[in-house]
């Protein structure tokens, strides 16, 4: 399929699974697993291609907004690196040495549920994903082409584990029954980003002066638009626009992960955000902020402030990561 601004996307296997409960009420829909390539395809398995070393500068910000009493959003920015720890040596030398390669994890989650259960759900999912990736992604840097399917499999498994964790906690705490959360995760290593997603938070890629929405909204209204049942112009005001059809937790186990692979270049920008941003701030304004603010922190602060100026009707979370050539 062809994405916005003509980027080439490849549709892979449909991802089945059990119907999910909606964010506001039970709605059964399906989600797909896709791989998006915004650059030429990777070389064949076992073939090494020269990739320039890239660096990532990132910043995240979350805000309660102007209406909500609590903040049920959660985000995390983490770095994975190989570390050699020296317990004893003669002659003595540096106690630890870090490898030159880095893997970066960016996560945004938007919790759902009463009695503060949404806040619990988003926090538990982010913690579970961090722990899972730390102990699972053994080859998290310098990936070969034949490692990519393993990385994608591991990301799917991370979402499945986090989904299961929510049900385990809900069984132990009846007041948390039905809690759920969206999750948008980007794992960046060796010039590539692997994005795993469920719900209506979003991942964008700003590249070549265009803003491309990488992830699909797993909502009833997005499905209606794609099916030709609802004009896109009517979507923002539709009363069911916040009904999420695929999330972690909820009432039925079995999250269906949407997965993408992106090739990154210097000056690209990844943006992960909750719908508290995109419901309040237009894509044109988001694009302008990413163009005008070279510093990720300044971009986050402007975007959150703009969402609050627009009404701040929901919690607002933004993570901005800018790619540059490594020194």
KABEL-V970569 format. One record per pair of residues at least 12 apart in sequence whose C-alpha atoms are under 10 Angstrom apart, sorted by sequence separation. I is the first residue (numbers start at 1). J is the second residue. D is the distance in Angstrom with one decimal. If there is no record, write none. Layout:
I,J,D  I,J,D
This chain:
17,29,10.0  18,30,8.4  19,31,9.5  62,74,7.4  84,96,5.4  85,97,6.6  109,121,8.7  110,122,6.0  111,123,8.2  139,151,8.4  166,178,9.0  167,179,8.5  184,196,6.0  185,197,6.2  202,214,7.5  203,215,5.6  246,258,10.0  289,301,9.9  290,302,9.7  304,316,6.5  17,30,7.8  61,74,9.5  62,75,7.7  83,96,6.7  84,97,5.0  85,98,8.8  109,122,5.3  110,123,9.3  111,124,9.9  137,150,8.9  138,151,9.5  166,179,7.5  167,180,9.2  183,196,7.9  184,197,4.4  185,198,9.2  202,215,5.8  203,216,8.8  221,234,9.4  222,235,7.8  286,299,9.0  289,302,7.2  290,303,9.2  303,316,9.1  304,317,7.4  16,30,7.1  17,31,8.8  61,75,8.0  83,97,5.7  84,98,6.3  108,122,8.5  109,123,7.9  111,125,9.4  137,151,7.1  166,180,7.4  183,197,5.7  184,198,6.5  201,215,8.5  202,216,7.4  221,235,6.6  289,303,7.1  303,317,9.3  304,318,7.3  15,30,8.0  16,31,7.4  60,75,7.3  61,76,9.6  82,97,8.4  83,98,4.5  84,99,8.0  108,123,10.0  109,124,9.9  136,151,9.3  166,181,9.3  182,197,7.8  183,198,5.4  184,199,7.8  200,215,8.7  201,216,8.9  202,217,7.3  221,236,9.2  271,286,9.5  303,318,7.6  14,30,9.0  15,31,6.5  16,32,7.6  60,76,7.6  82,98,5.8  83,99,6.2  109,125,7.7  182,198,5.6  183,199,6.5  184,200,8.7  185,201,10.0  199,215,9.4  200,216,7.5  201,217,7.2  202,218,10.0  286,302,9.4  14,31,7.6  15,32,5.0  16,33,8.9  59,76,9.4  60,77,7.3  81,98,6.8  82,99,5.1  83,100,9.7  108,125,9.8  109,126,7.2  137,154,7.1  163,180,8.5  181,198,8.7  182,199,4.5  183,200,8.4  184,201,6.3  185,202,9.4  186,203,8.1  197,214,9.8  198,215,8.8  199,216,8.3  200,217,4.6  201,218,8.9  221,238,7.7  286,303,7.1  289,306,9.9  300,317,8.7  301,318,8.7  14,32,4.9  15,33,5.3  59,77,7.5  81,99,6.4  82,100,8.1  107,125,9.8  108,126,7.9  133,151,9.9  136,154,7.1  137,155,8.9  163,181,9.1  181,199,7.7  182,200,6.6  183,201,6.9  184,202,6.5  185,203,8.2  197,215,6.9  198,216,8.6  199,217,6.2  200,218,5.5  221,239,9.2  285,303,8.5  300,318,6.0  13,32,7.4  14,33,5.7  15,34,8.8  58,77,7.6  81,100,7.9  82,101,7.5  107,126,7.0  136,155,9.4  181,200,9.7  182,201,6.4  183,202,8.8  184,203,6.8  195,214,8.5  196,215,8.6  197,216,8.4  198,217,8.2  199,218,4.9  200,219,6.6  221,240,6.6  222,241,7.9  271,290,9.0  299,318,9.1  300,319,6.8  12,32,8.3  13,33,6.2  14,34,7.8  58,78,9.7  81,101,6.5  82,102,7.8  106,126,9.9  181,201,9.7  182,202,9.5  195,215,8.2  197,217,9.3  198,218,6.8  199,219,7.2  220,240,7.0  221,241,5.4  222,242,9.9  270,290,9.7  286,306,9.5  299,319,9.2  300,320,6.6  11,32,8.6  12,33,6.5  13,34,7.1  80,101,8.7  81,102,5.0  82,103,9.4  133,154,7.8  136,157,9.5  162,183,9.7  197,218,9.2  219,240,8.6  220,241,6.8  221,242,8.1  222,243,9.8  269,290,7.7  285,306,8.9  297,318,9.9  299,320,7.3  300,321,10.0  11,33,7.7  12,34,5.1  13,35,9.4  80,102,5.7  81,103,6.4  107,129,8.9  132,154,8.9  133,155,7.8  136,158,8.8  200,222,9.6  219,241,6.9  220,242,7.9  221,243,7.7  222,244,9.5  223,245,9.2  268,290,10.0  269,291,9.6  281,303,7.7  296,318,10.0  297,319,8.9  298,320,9.6  299,321,9.9  11,34,5.0  12,35,6.5  79,102,6.7  80,103,4.8  81,104,8.8  107,130,9.1  132,155,9.2  219,242,6.8  220,243,5.8  221,244,8.9  222,245,9.8  280,303,9.7  281,304,9.1  296,319,8.1  297,320,7.7  10,34,6.9  11,35,6.2  12,36,9.3  79,103,5.7  80,104,6.0  105,129,9.8  106,130,9.8  133,157,9.4  159,183,8.2  218,242,9.6  219,243,5.5  220,244,6.4  221,245,9.7  280,304,9.6  282,306,9.9  296,320,5.4  297,321,9.4  9,34,8.3  10,35,5.8  11,36,7.6  78,103,8.4  79,104,4.5  80,105,7.7  105,130,8.2  132,157,8.6  133,158,6.9  159,184,9.8  217,242,10.0  218,243,8.6  219,244,4.3  220,245,6.3  269,294,9.9  271,296,9.7  278,303,9.8  281,306,6.8  282,307,9.5  295,320,9.1  296,321,6.4  9,35,6.9  10,36,5.7  11,37,9.9  78,104,5.8  79,105,6.2  129,155,8.8  132,158,6.0  159,185,9.3  218,244,5.8  219,245,5.1  220,246,9.7  277,303,7.4  280,306,7.8  281,307,5.7  295,321,9.3  296,322,6.8  9,36,4.5  10,37,6.8  77,104,7.4  78,105,5.0  79,106,8.9  131,158,9.1  132,159,9.3  217,244,8.2  218,245,5.5  219,246,7.5  267,294,9.5  269,296,9.1  273,300,10.0  277,304,7.0  280,307,5.1  281,308,9.3  295,322,8.2  8,36,7.2  9,37,5.3  10,38,9.7  77,105,5.8  78,106,6.6  105,133,8.9  129,157,9.4  130,158,8.7  217,245,9.1  218,246,5.7  219,247,9.9  276,304,9.0  277,305,9.8  279,307,8.2  280,308,7.8  281,309,9.3  294,322,8.2  7,36,8.7  8,37,6.0  9,38,6.9  76,105,7.7  77,106,4.8  78,107,8.7  129,158,5.6  132,161,7.9  217,246,9.2  218,247,8.1  271,300,9.4  277,306,8.5  278,307,8.2  280,309,8.5  281,310,7.2  7,37,7.7  8,38,5.8  9,39,9.4  76,106,5.9  77,107,6.5  128,158,7.8  129,159,7.0  132,162,8.7  155,185,8.7  277,307,5.7  280,310,5.5  281,311,9.9  290,320,8.7  7,38,5.5  8,39,7.7  10,41,9.9  75,106,7.6  76,107,5.1  77,108,9.1  128,159,8.8  129,160,9.5  131,162,10.0  155,186,9.4  184,215,8.5  276,307,7.3  277,308,8.8  279,310,9.2  280,311,7.1  281,312,9.8  6,38,9.3  7,39,8.1  8,40,8.7  75,107,5.3  76,108,6.8  129,161,7.8  130,162,9.8  155,187,8.6  276,308,9.2  279,311,9.8  280,312,7.0  290,322,9.4  3,36,8.8  8,41,9.9  74,107,8.1  75,108,4.4  76,109,9.1  125,158,9.4  126,159,9.8  128,161,7.4  129,162,6.3  242,275,9.1  277,310,9.6  279,312,9.0  280,313,7.8  2,36,9.5  3,37,10.0  74,108,5.9  75,109,6.1  103,137,9.8  125,159,8.2  128,162,5.6  129,163,9.9  279,313,8.5  280,314,8.9  1,36,9.2  3,38,9.2  73,108,7.5  74,109,5.2  75,110,8.7  127,162,8.6  128,163,9.3  152,187,9.9  276,311,9.9  277,312,8.3  279,314,8.6  73,109,5.7  74,110,6.5  103,139,9.6  104,140,9.0  125,161,8.8  126,162,8.0  128,164,10.0  151,187,9.2  182,218,9.4  276,312,7.1  277,313,9.5  280,316,9.4  72,109,8.4  73,110,4.4  74,111,7.8  103,140,6.0  104,141,9.5  125,162,5.2  128,165,7.6  159,196,8.0  276,313,7.0  277,314,8.2  279,316,9.7  72,110,6.1  73,111,5.8  102,140,8.0  103,141,5.9  124,162,7.7  125,163,7.4  128,166,9.6  158,196,9.2  159,197,8.4  276,314,4.8  277,315,8.1  278,316,9.0  71,110,9.1  72,111,5.1  73,112,9.1  101,140,9.0  102,141,6.3  103,142,9.2  124,163,9.7  125,164,9.6  155,194,8.2  156,195,10.0  159,198,8.6  275,314,7.8  276,315,5.3  277,316,5.5  71,111,8.8  72,112,7.4  101,141,6.1  102,142,9.0  122,162,9.9  125,165,7.6  155,195,8.2  156,196,7.1  218,258,9.5  274,314,9.1  275,315,8.2  276,316,4.4  277,317,6.9  72,113,9.0  100,141,9.7  101,142,7.4  121,162,9.5  124,165,7.7  125,166,7.4  155,196,6.4  156,197,9.1  200,241,10.0  274,315,7.8  275,316,7.3  276,317,7.0  277,318,7.4  121,163,9.5  124,166,7.3  152,194,7.2  155,197,9.5  200,242,8.2  216,258,8.2  274,316,6.2  275,317,8.2  276,318,9.2  151,194,8.0  152,195,8.6  200,243,9.1  215,258,7.6  236,279,7.6  273,316,7.6  274,317,5.4  275,318,9.7  72,116,7.5  74,118,9.9  121,165,9.3  122,166,9.4  148,192,9.9  152,196,8.2  199,243,9.6  200,244,6.7  215,259,8.4  273,317,5.4  274,318,6.9  71,116,9.0  72,117,8.4  73,118,8.1  74,119,7.7  121,166,6.6  124,169,9.1  199,244,6.1  200,245,9.0  214,259,9.7  215,260,7.9  272,317,8.2  273,318,4.5  274,319,9.4  55,101,9.7  56,102,9.4  58,104,9.5  60,106,9.0  62,108,9.7  70,116,7.9  72,118,5.5  73,119,6.6  74,120,9.5  120,166,9.1  121,167,9.8  143,189,7.6  144,190,9.4  148,194,8.9  198,244,9.3  199,245,7.1  200,246,8.6  214,260,7.7  272,318,5.9  273,319,6.3  54,101,9.7  55,102,8.6  56,103,9.5  57,104,10.0  59,106,9.6  60,107,9.6  71,118,8.9  72,119,4.0  73,120,9.6  74,121,9.3  75,122,8.4  76,123,9.6  140,187,8.8  141,188,8.7  142,189,7.1  143,190,6.6  198,245,9.0  199,246,5.4  200,247,8.6  214,261,9.6  271,318,7.1  272,319,5.1  273,320,8.7  53,101,8.8  54,102,9.6  55,103,9.9  56,104,7.9  58,106,8.8  60,108,9.3  70,118,9.8  71,119,6.8  72,120,7.7  73,121,9.3  74,122,5.7  75,123,8.2  121,169,9.1  140,188,8.8  141,189,5.3  142,190,5.3  143,191,9.5  198,246,5.9  199,247,5.0  214,262,9.0  271,319,5.7  272,320,6.6  55,104,9.8  70,119,8.2  72,121,8.3  73,122,6.4  74,123,6.0  120,169,9.6  121,170,9.4  140,189,6.7  141,190,5.9  142,191,8.9  143,192,9.1  197,246,9.6  198,247,5.3  199,248,8.1  270,319,8.0  271,320,4.7  272,321,8.7  72,122,6.8  73,123,8.1  74,124,9.4  76,126,7.1  139,189,9.8  140,190,8.7  141,191,9.5  142,192,9.9  197,247,8.9  198,248,7.2  270,320,5.8  271,321,6.5  72,123,8.4  74,125,9.1  75,126,7.1  76,127,8.8  141,192,9.8  197,248,10.0  269,320,7.0  270,321,5.1  271,322,8.8  74,126,7.3  75,127,9.9  78,130,8.2  269,321,5.6  270,322,6.5  74,127,10.0  77,130,9.7  80,133,9.2  81,134,9.9  117,170,9.2  268,321,8.5  269,322,4.5  270,323,8.1  76,130,8.7  80,134,7.5  129,183,9.9  133,187,9.5  268,322,6.1  269,323,6.0  79,134,9.8  121,176,8.6  125,180,9.2  126,181,10.0  267,322,6.5  268,323,5.3  269,324,9.3  82,138,9.7  117,173,10.0  120,176,8.3  125,181,7.8  129,185,9.0  199,255,9.7  214,270,9.7  266,322,8.2  267,323,5.3  268,324,7.7  80,137,9.4  82,139,10.0  121,178,9.8  122,179,9.2  124,181,9.6  125,182,9.2  126,183,8.2  198,255,7.4  199,256,9.7  205,262,8.9  207,264,8.6  208,265,9.7  214,271,9.8  215,272,9.9  265,322,10.0  266,323,5.1  267,324,5.6  82,140,9.3  117,175,7.7  118,176,8.5  121,179,6.1  122,180,7.5  123,181,9.2  125,183,7.9  126,184,9.9  197,255,9.8  198,256,6.9  199,257,9.4  207,265,8.2  209,267,9.7  210,268,9.9  211,269,9.2  212,270,9.8  213,271,9.4  214,272,10.0  217,275,9.7  265,323,6.9  266,324,4.3  267,325,8.3  81,140,8.5  82,141,9.2  116,175,9.4  117,176,5.3  120,179,8.1  121,180,5.6  122,181,5.5  126,185,9.3  197,256,8.6  198,257,5.8  199,258,9.5  205,264,9.2  207,266,9.2  208,267,8.4  209,268,9.0  211,270,9.6  264,323,7.5  265,324,7.5  266,325,5.6  80,140,7.7  81,141,8.4  115,175,7.2  116,176,8.3  117,177,8.2  118,178,9.3  119,179,9.0  120,180,8.9  121,181,5.9  122,182,7.6  196,256,9.9  197,257,5.7  198,258,6.4  207,267,7.3  208,268,7.6  211,271,9.6  264,324,9.5  265,325,8.1  266,326,9.1  80,141,8.7  114,175,8.6  115,176,7.5  117,178,8.4  118,179,5.8  119,180,9.2  120,181,9.3  121,182,9.2  122,183,8.0  196,257,6.2  197,258,5.1  198,259,9.2  206,267,8.6  207,268,4.9  113,175,9.8  114,176,7.8  117,179,5.5  118,180,6.3  119,181,8.7  182,244,8.7  195,257,9.6  196,258,5.7  197,259,6.4  206,268,5.7  207,269,6.7  113,176,7.6  114,177,9.3  116,179,9.0  117,180,7.9  118,181,6.7  181,244,9.8  195,258,8.0  196,259,4.5  197,260,8.7  205,268,7.0  206,269,5.0  207,270,8.9  113,177,8.4  114,178,8.8  115,179,9.4  117,181,9.6  118,182,9.9  182,246,8.1  183,247,7.4  195,259,5.5  196,260,6.6  205,269,5.8  206,270,6.4  113,178,6.6  114,179,7.5  181,246,9.4  182,247,5.2  183,248,7.4  194,259,7.1  195,260,5.0  196,261,9.1  204,269,8.1  205,270,4.8  206,271,7.8  112,178,8.4  113,179,4.7  180,246,9.9  181,247,5.9  182,248,6.2  194,260,5.7  195,261,6.4  204,270,5.8  205,271,6.4  112,179,5.7  113,180,6.5  180,247,6.6  181,248,5.3  182,249,8.9  193,260,8.0  194,261,4.6  195,262,8.0  203,270,7.1  204,271,5.0  205,272,9.0  111,179,7.6  112,180,5.0  113,181,8.4  180,248,5.4  181,249,6.5  193,261,5.8  194,262,6.4  203,271,5.6  204,272,6.4  111,180,5.9  112,181,5.4  179,248,8.7  180,249,4.1  181,250,7.8  192,261,7.0  193,262,5.0  194,263,9.1  202,271,8.0  203,272,4.5  204,273,8.5  110,180,8.6  111,181,4.1  112,182,8.1  179,249,6.0  180,250,4.6  192,262,5.6  193,263,6.5  202,272,5.7  203,273,6.7  213,283,9.4  109,180,9.8  110,181,5.3  111,182,6.5  178,249,6.8  179,250,5.2  180,251,8.3  191,262,8.6  192,263,4.7  193,264,7.0  201,272,7.5  202,273,5.5  203,274,9.1  212,283,9.5  109,181,6.2  110,182,5.1  111,183,8.9  177,249,9.1  178,250,4.4  179,251,7.9  191,263,6.3  192,264,5.5  201,273,5.8  202,274,6.4  211,283,7.6  108,181,9.9  109,182,5.2  110,183,6.9  177,250,7.8  178,251,5.1  184,257,9.7  186,259,9.7  188,261,9.8  190,263,9.4  191,264,5.3  192,265,8.8  200,273,9.4  201,274,4.3  202,275,7.4  211,284,8.5  108,182,8.0  109,183,4.5  110,184,9.1  176,250,9.9  177,251,7.7  178,252,8.6  183,257,9.5  184,258,9.5  185,259,9.5  186,260,9.2  187,261,9.6  188,262,9.2  190,264,9.0  191,265,7.0  200,274,7.3  201,275,5.4  210,284,9.8  108,183,5.9  109,184,6.5  184,259,9.9  186,261,9.5  188,263,9.7  189,264,9.6  191,266,9.2  199,274,9.6  200,275,6.5  201,276,8.7  202,277,9.7  211,286,8.4  212,287,9.7  107,183,7.2  108,184,5.3  109,185,8.6  186,262,9.9  188,264,9.0  199,275,9.8  201,277,9.2  202,278,8.5  211,287,6.2  107,184,5.8  108,185,6.6  193,270,9.1  201,278,8.6  210,287,7.4  211,288,9.7  106,184,8.2  107,185,4.5  108,186,9.2  200,278,9.8  209,287,8.2  106,185,5.7  107,186,6.5  170,249,9.0  204,283,10.0  209,288,9.6  211,290,9.2  105,185,7.2  106,186,5.1  107,187,8.7  170,250,9.7  206,286,9.7  105,186,5.8  106,187,6.5  167,248,9.3  168,249,9.8  206,287,7.5  209,290,9.4  210,291,9.7  104,186,8.0  105,187,4.7  106,188,8.2  166,248,7.6  167,249,6.3  188,270,10.0  204,286,10.0  209,291,7.7  104,187,5.7  105,188,6.4  165,248,9.4  166,249,5.6  167,250,8.3  103,187,7.1  104,188,5.0  105,189,9.0  163,247,8.4  164,248,8.3  165,249,8.4  166,250,8.5  167,251,8.6  186,270,8.7  206,290,7.7  103,188,5.7  104,189,6.5  163,248,4.8  164,249,7.5  167,252,8.9  186,271,9.6  206,291,8.8  102,188,8.6  103,189,4.7  104,190,10.0  162,248,7.3  163,249,5.4  167,253,7.4  186,272,8.3  102,189,6.6  103,190,7.8  161,248,9.7  162,249,8.4  163,250,9.0  166,253,9.2  185,272,8.0  23,111,9.6  24,112,8.7  101,189,8.3  102,190,8.1  103,191,9.9  105,193,9.5  107,195,9.7  109,197,9.8  159,247,9.7  160,248,8.2  184,272,7.1  23,112,6.8  24,113,9.2  53,142,9.9  101,190,8.0  103,192,10.0  104,193,9.1  105,194,9.6  106,195,9.3  107,196,9.6  108,197,9.7  109,198,9.5  110,199,8.7  159,248,7.6  160,249,9.9  163,252,9.7  164,253,7.0  184,273,8.2  23,113,8.6  103,193,9.8  105,195,9.9  107,197,9.8  109,199,9.1  110,200,8.6  163,253,6.9  164,254,8.1  183,273,9.9  184,274,8.8  51,142,9.3  109,200,9.7  110,201,7.1  163,254,7.1  164,255,9.1  183,274,9.1  109,201,7.3  163,255,6.5  182,274,8.6  108,201,7.5  109,202,9.9  160,253,8.9  161,254,9.9  162,255,9.3  163,256,9.9  108,202,8.6  160,254,7.0  161,255,9.6  48,143,9.4  49,144,8.7  108,203,9.2  159,254,9.5  160,255,6.3  48,144,6.7  49,145,9.0  107,203,9.9  159,255,7.2  160,256,8.2  47,144,7.6  48,145,7.6  159,256,8.4  160,257,8.3  46,144,6.8  47,145,7.1  159,257,7.0  45,144,7.5  46,145,6.4  47,146,8.8  156,255,9.2  158,257,9.7  44,144,9.6  45,145,5.1  46,146,6.3  156,256,8.2  157,257,9.1  43,144,9.2  44,145,6.6  45,146,4.8  46,147,9.2  156,257,5.9  42,144,9.4  43,145,6.7  44,146,7.9  45,147,8.5  155,257,8.5  156,258,8.4  42,145,6.6  43,146,9.5  45,148,9.5  155,258,9.9  156,259,7.8  42,146,9.8  155,259,8.1  42,148,9.8  153,259,9.4  74,181,9.7  80,187,9.9  152,259,7.1  73,181,8.8  75,183,9.5  79,187,9.6  80,188,9.9  152,260,8.4  72,181,9.0  73,182,9.3  74,183,9.5  75,184,9.5  76,185,9.5  77,186,9.7  78,187,9.6  79,188,9.4  80,189,9.4  152,261,8.5  75,185,9.6  148,261,8.8  201,317,9.4  202,318,9.8  203,319,9.4  204,320,9.6  205,321,9.8  206,322,9.4  35,152,9.5  203,320,10.0  33,156,9.7  125,248,8.2  125,249,9.4  122,248,9.2  121,248,8.6  122,249,9.9  121,249,7.8  121,250,9.7  56,188,8.7  191,323,9.0  55,188,10.0  56,189,9.7  55,189,9.5  191,325,9.9  54,189,8.7  55,190,9.4  56,191,9.9  112,247,9.4  53,189,9.6  54,190,7.2  55,191,8.7  111,247,9.7  112,248,9.7  113,249,10.0  53,190,6.9  54,191,6.1  110,247,9.8  111,248,9.3  112,249,9.0  113,250,8.4  52,190,8.2  53,191,7.0  54,192,9.6  111,249,9.7  112,250,8.1  51,190,7.3  52,191,7.3  109,248,9.8  51,191,6.9  51,192,9.7  23,178,9.8  23,179,9.5  21,178,9.1  23,180,8.0  22,180,9.9  23,181,8.6  36,194,9.5  21,180,9.5  23,182,9.3  35,194,9.0  36,195,9.4  35,195,9.0  34,196,9.8  33,196,9.2  109,272,9.7  110,273,9.1  111,274,9.9  33,197,9.4  106,270,9.4  108,272,6.5  109,273,8.5  110,274,6.3  106,271,9.4  107,272,7.5  108,273,6.4  109,274,7.2  110,275,8.2  106,272,7.8  107,273,9.0  108,274,6.9  110,276,9.1  31,198,8.5  38,205,9.5  31,199,9.7  38,207,9.3  38,212,9.7  23,199,8.9  38,214,9.8  22,199,9.7  23,200,9.7  37,214,10.0  36,214,7.6  35,214,9.8  36,215,9.3  34,215,9.4  34,216,10.0  32,216,9.3  31,216,8.9  31,217,9.5  32,218,9.7  31,218,7.0  30,218,8.4  31,219,9.8  29,218,8.5  30,219,9.9  29,219,8.5  29,220,7.7  27,219,9.3  28,220,8.9  31,223,9.6  27,220,7.7  30,223,9.1  29,223,8.2  22,218,9.6  23,219,8.7  22,219,8.0  23,220,9.9  75,272,9.3  22,220,8.3  75,273,9.1  75,274,9.6  73,273,9.8  74,274,9.3  73,274,7.6  73,276,9.4  111,315,9.9  5,210,7.3  7,212,8.5  9,214,9.8  110,315,8.3  4,210,8.9  5,211,8.5  6,212,9.8  110,316,9.1  4,211,8.4  5,212,7.6  110,317,8.5  4,212,6.2  109,317,8.6  3,212,7.8  4,213,7.7  108,317,7.3  3,213,8.5  4,214,9.4  54,264,8.6  56,266,9.4  108,318,7.8  3,214,8.6  54,265,7.8  55,266,8.4  56,267,9.9  58,269,9.4  60,271,9.7  62,273,9.4  65,276,8.1  107,318,9.9  108,319,7.6  53,265,9.7  54,266,7.0  56,268,9.8  57,269,9.5  58,270,9.0  60,272,9.0  61,273,9.6  62,274,9.4  64,276,9.4  65,277,9.8  107,319,8.1  52,265,8.6  53,266,9.5  56,269,9.2  58,271,9.6  60,273,9.4  63,276,9.3  106,319,7.4  31,245,8.4  51,265,9.7  52,266,9.2  56,270,9.8  62,276,9.9  106,320,9.0  25,240,9.8  29,244,9.3  30,245,7.5  31,246,7.2  106,321,8.5  24,240,8.5  27,243,7.7  28,244,9.6  29,245,5.7  30,246,7.5  24,241,9.9  25,242,9.9  26,243,8.5  27,244,7.9  28,245,6.3  29,246,7.5  104,321,9.8  24,242,7.1  25,243,6.9  26,244,9.0  27,245,6.0  28,246,8.4  23,242,6.9  24,243,5.3  25,244,8.5  26,245,8.0  27,246,9.1  22,242,8.7  23,243,5.0  24,244,7.2  25,245,9.2  22,243,5.3  23,244,4.5  24,245,9.4  41,262,9.9  42,263,8.9  21,243,9.0  22,244,4.7  23,245,6.9  39,261,9.9  41,263,8.9  21,244,7.7  22,245,4.7  23,246,8.3  33,256,7.9  34,257,9.2  35,258,8.4  36,259,8.2  37,260,7.7  38,261,8.5  39,262,7.5  40,263,8.3  20,244,8.6  21,245,6.2  22,246,7.1  23,247,8.0  26,250,9.2  31,255,9.3  32,256,7.6  33,257,6.3  34,258,6.1  35,259,6.0  36,260,5.0  37,261,6.1  38,262,6.0  39,263,5.7  20,245,5.8  21,246,7.1  22,247,8.1  25,250,9.8  26,251,8.4  31,256,6.3  32,257,7.5  33,258,4.3  34,259,5.5  35,260,4.1  36,261,5.4  37,262,5.4  38,263,6.2  39,264,8.1  19,245,8.0  20,246,5.4  21,247,8.0  25,251,10.0  26,252,9.8  30,256,8.0  31,257,7.5  32,258,5.8  33,259,5.4  34,260,5.8  35,261,5.4  36,262,6.2  37,263,6.7  38,264,8.4  39,265,9.4  19,246,7.9  20,247,7.1  21,248,9.8  23,250,7.8  31,258,6.9  32,259,8.4  33,260,7.8  34,261,8.6  35,262,8.1  36,263,9.1  18,246,9.8  20,248,8.9  21,249,8.9  22,250,7.9  20,249,8.9  21,250,6.0  22,251,9.0  20,250,7.5  21,251,5.9  20,251,7.4  21,252,6.5  19,251,9.9  20,252,5.9  21,253,9.5  19,252,7.4  20,253,7.7  18,252,7.5  19,253,8.9  20,254,7.6  18,253,7.6  19,254,8.1  20,255,7.5  17,253,9.3  18,254,6.1  19,255,8.9  20,256,8.9  59,295,8.8  60,296,8.1  61,297,8.1  17,254,6.3  18,255,8.0  19,256,9.3  58,295,8.6  59,296,5.5  60,297,7.2  16,254,9.5  17,255,7.5  18,256,8.4  57,295,8.4  58,296,5.8  59,297,5.3  61,299,9.9  62,300,9.0  63,301,10.0  16,255,9.6  17,256,6.5  57,296,7.0  58,297,7.6  59,298,8.9  60,299,9.6  61,300,6.2  62,301,9.4  65,304,8.6  15,255,10.0  16,256,7.1  17,257,9.9  57,297,9.4  59,299,8.9  60,300,6.6  61,301,7.2  64,304,10.0  65,305,9.3  15,256,6.5  16,257,9.6  59,300,7.2  60,301,9.0  63,304,7.2  66,307,9.4  67,308,9.6  73,314,9.6  74,315,9.8  14,256,9.9  15,257,7.6  58,300,9.8  59,301,9.7  61,303,9.5  62,304,7.7  63,305,9.2  65,307,8.0  66,308,6.5  72,314,9.4  73,315,6.4  74,316,9.7  75,317,7.4  77,319,8.2  15,258,8.0  61,304,7.7  65,308,6.0  66,309,9.0  71,314,8.6  72,315,7.0  73,316,7.4  74,317,7.5  75,318,8.3  76,319,8.5  77,320,9.9  14,258,9.5  63,307,9.8  64,308,9.4  65,309,9.6  66,310,9.6  67,311,8.1  68,312,8.6  70,314,9.7  71,315,5.8  72,316,9.5  73,317,6.6  74,318,9.9  75,319,7.8  77,321,9.5  63,308,8.9  66,311,6.5  67,312,6.5  68,313,7.1  69,314,9.8  70,315,8.1  71,316,8.4  72,317,9.9  65,311,8.0  66,312,4.7  67,313,5.2  68,314,6.2  69,315,9.4  71,317,9.6  12,259,9.7  65,312,4.5  66,313,6.0  67,314,6.5  68,315,6.9  12,260,10.0  64,312,8.1  65,313,6.3  66,314,7.4  67,315,8.3  11,260,9.8  63,312,9.1  64,313,9.1  65,314,5.7  66,315,8.2  10,260,9.4  64,314,7.1  65,315,5.0  66,316,9.8  9,260,9.3  10,261,10.0  63,314,9.0  64,315,4.6  65,316,6.2  9,261,9.7  63,315,5.9  64,316,6.4  65,317,9.6  9,262,9.9  62,315,7.4  63,316,5.1  64,317,8.8  62,316,5.6  63,317,6.4  61,316,8.2  62,317,4.2  63,318,9.1  61,317,5.7  62,318,6.4  60,317,7.5  61,318,5.4  62,319,8.7  60,318,5.6  61,319,6.5  59,318,8.3  60,319,4.1  61,320,9.0  59,319,5.7  60,320,6.4  58,319,7.1  59,320,5.6  60,321,8.7  58,320,5.5  59,321,6.6  57,320,8.3  58,321,4.0  59,322,9.2  56,320,9.9  57,321,5.5  58,322,6.3  56,321,6.3  57,322,5.3  58,323,8.8  55,321,9.8  56,322,5.6  57,323,6.7  55,322,8.3  56,323,4.8  57,324,8.0  55,323,5.8  56,324,6.4  54,323,6.6  55,324,5.2  56,325,8.7  54,324,5.6  55,325,5.8  56,326,8.5  53,324,8.8  54,325,4.6  55,326,4.9  53,325,6.3  54,326,4.7  55,327,8.1  52,325,7.3  53,326,5.4  54,327,8.4  52,326,8.0  53,327,8.4
